[in-house]
Amino acid sequence: WEDGVEEFVARFLSAHDLDFVLMSVHFLSAWPDPEWVFEFDPAVKPLSGRYADYFNAVAGGIQSGLFDGVAHLDLIKQPGRPVLQTNREDVAAVLELCRDRGMSMEINTSGLRKKIAEPYPSWEIIDMALDAGVPVTLGSDAHKPDQVGLAFADMASRYGARIQANTVRYRGRRMVRDAAAARAERPRA
């Protein structure tokens, strides 16, 4: 997601029969080239301001109504500088917006194999989302076959019935809350 791409994304989505559309933010149009969420100059703006820019962009993507879920919610986080330390209100507002707009939040386990060493979003943000009743999906953002489903069992162990009750799937861009119902709706070959 980036401001100004709404029409392109809407045309693309209407031309394809999809089950689930995740929204992510990697670039912010207000930031100078070649900055993006993984590489930016903290001397230009304090980190809390960078985090705020990012969460404002995420909120814009949610408000667009084009997407079903939000991917790796705190992708911008820097090691040792959790977003909740400075931008808790921004995160809470985005979670509330997700819930109120009927969107899910992806719990992306790829961060566990990276320097950040925690999922996207952080454990604490996952707790906030579950407490707020935000539906969740699990994703491993796999770049290799052995990364598919990375740490899904750990998520189930850590959160138990709490995560199971909030985990959703999608069929034809419709949220399905019951895993058994989602399997039953799956087209047969």
C-alpha positions in Angstrom: 0.0 0.0 0.0 1.1 3.5 -0.8 -1.0 6.6 -1.1 -2.1 7.3 -4.6 -2.3 3.6 -5.8 -6.0 3.1 -4.9 -7.3 3.0 -8.5 -4.6 0.7 -9.7 -5.1 -1.7 -6.8 -8.9 -1.6 -7.2 -8.6 -2.4 -10.9 -6.2 -5.3 -10.3 -8.3 -6.8 -7.5 -11.5 -6.6 -9.6 -9.8 -8.4 -12.4 -8.8 -11.5 -10.3 -10.7 -14.1 -8.3 -8.9 -14.1 -5.0 -9.6 -15.6 -1.6 -7.6 -13.2 0.5 -5.9 -9.9 0.0 -3.2 -8.7 2.5 -2.2 -5.1 2.8 1.4 -4.2 3.7 3.4 -1.0 3.8 7.0 -1.0 2.6 7.4 2.5 1.2 5.9 5.9 2.2 5.4 8.5 -0.5 6.3 11.3 1.9 9.7 9.9 2.5 12.6 10.7 0.2 14.0 8.1 -2.2 15.5 5.6 -1.6 14.2 5.4 1.9 11.8 2.6 2.8 10.7 0.8 6.0 13.9 -1.2 6.3 16.3 1.7 5.5 15.8 5.2 6.6 17.8 8.0 8.1 16.8 8.5 11.7 18.6 11.8 11.7 16.0 13.3 9.4 13.2 12.6 11.8 13.0 11.0 15.3 12.2 7.3 15.3 8.8 8.0 16.9 7.9 10.3 14.0 9.0 7.6 11.5 6.9 5.1 13.3 3.9 7.5 13.3 4.3 8.0 9.5 4.3 4.3 9.0 1.2 3.7 11.2 -0.6 6.6 9.4 0.1 4.9 6.1 -1.2 1.5 7.5 -4.4 3.3 8.7 -4.8 4.8 5.2 -4.6 1.3 3.6 -7.1 0.0 6.1 -9.5 2.9 5.4 -9.2 2.3 1.6 -11.5 -0.7 2.0 -9.4 -2.6 -0.6 -7.9 -5.3 1.7 -9.0 -8.2 3.9 -6.1 -8.2 6.3 -3.0 -6.3 7.4 0.4 -8.0 6.9 3.3 -7.8 9.4 1.8 -4.9 11.3 5.0 -3.5 12.9 7.4 -4.3 10.0 9.1 -0.9 10.5 10.3 -1.8 14.1 14.0 -1.4 14.8 15.9 -3.9 17.1 15.9 -2.6 20.6 13.4 0.1 19.8 9.9 -1.4 20.0 7.1 0.6 18.5 5.0 0.4 21.7 7.7 2.2 23.6 6.9 5.5 21.7 3.8 4.9 19.5 1.4 2.8 21.6 -1.6 5.0 20.7 -0.8 4.7 17.0 -0.8 0.9 17.3 -4.0 0.8 19.4 -5.7 3.1 16.8 -4.7 0.8 13.9 -5.9 -2.3 15.8 -9.2 -0.7 16.6 -9.6 0.3 12.9 -8.9 -3.3 11.8 -11.5 -4.6 14.1 -14.1 -2.0 13.3 -13.5 -2.4 9.5 -13.8 -6.2 9.7 -10.2 -6.8 8.8 -7.8 -9.3 10.2 -4.2 -8.9 11.4 -1.6 -11.3 10.2 0.7 -12.8 12.7 3.8 -13.2 10.6 6.5 -15.5 12.0 9.2 -14.5 9.6 10.7 -12.2 12.1 11.7 -15.2 14.2 14.3 -16.1 11.6 15.6 -12.6 11.3 17.7 -10.2 13.4 14.6 -8.9 15.1 14.0 -12.4 16.6 10.3 -11.9 17.2 7.2 -12.2 15.1 5.6 -9.3 13.2 3.9 -7.9 15.1 5.6 -8.2 18.5 4.3 -10.5 21.2 2.9 -7.5 23.1 1.0 -6.3 20.0 -0.4 -9.8 19.4 -1.7 -9.7 23.0 -3.2 -6.3 22.4 -4.9 -7.5 19.2 -6.3 -10.6 20.8 -7.5 -8.5 23.8 -9.2 -6.1 21.4 -10.9 -9.0 19.5 -9.1 -8.4 16.2 -9.3 -11.5 14.0 -5.9 -13.0 13.1 -4.3 -15.0 10.4 -1.0 -16.9 10.5 1.7 -16.3 7.9 5.3 -17.4 7.7 6.3 -15.1 4.7 8.3 -18.1 3.5 11.1 -17.5 1.0 12.1 -21.2 1.1 10.1 -24.4 1.4 11.4 -25.2 4.9 10.1 -21.8 6.1 6.5 -22.6 5.4 4.5 -22.7 8.6 7.5 -21.6 10.7 6.7 -21.6 14.4 2.9 -22.0 13.9 3.0 -24.8 16.5 4.8 -22.4 18.9 2.0 -19.8 18.4 -0.6 -22.4 19.2 1.3 -23.4 22.3 1.9 -19.9 23.5 -1.7 -18.6 23.0 -3.7 -21.8 23.1 -7.5 -21.5 22.8 -7.1 -17.7 22.8 -5.5 -17.7 19.4 -7.6 -20.5 18.1 -10.8 -18.5 18.8 -9.5 -15.5 16.9 -7.9 -17.2 13.9 -9.8 -16.8 10.7 -9.4 -17.9 7.1 -10.9 -16.5 3.9 -12.8 -17.9 1.0 -13.8 -15.7 -1.9 -12.6 -12.7 0.2 -15.1 -13.6 2.9 -13.9 -14.2 6.5 -14.5 -17.6 7.8 -14.1 -17.8 11.6 -14.5 -21.6 12.0 -11.6 -23.7 10.7 -13.8 -26.7 10.0 -16.1 -24.5 8.0 -13.2 -23.1 6.0 -12.0 -26.7 5.1 -15.6 -27.7 4.1 -15.8 -24.7 1.8 -12.5 -25.5 0.0 -13.2 -26.4 -3.6 -12.5 -30.1 -4.4 -10.3 -31.0 -7.4 
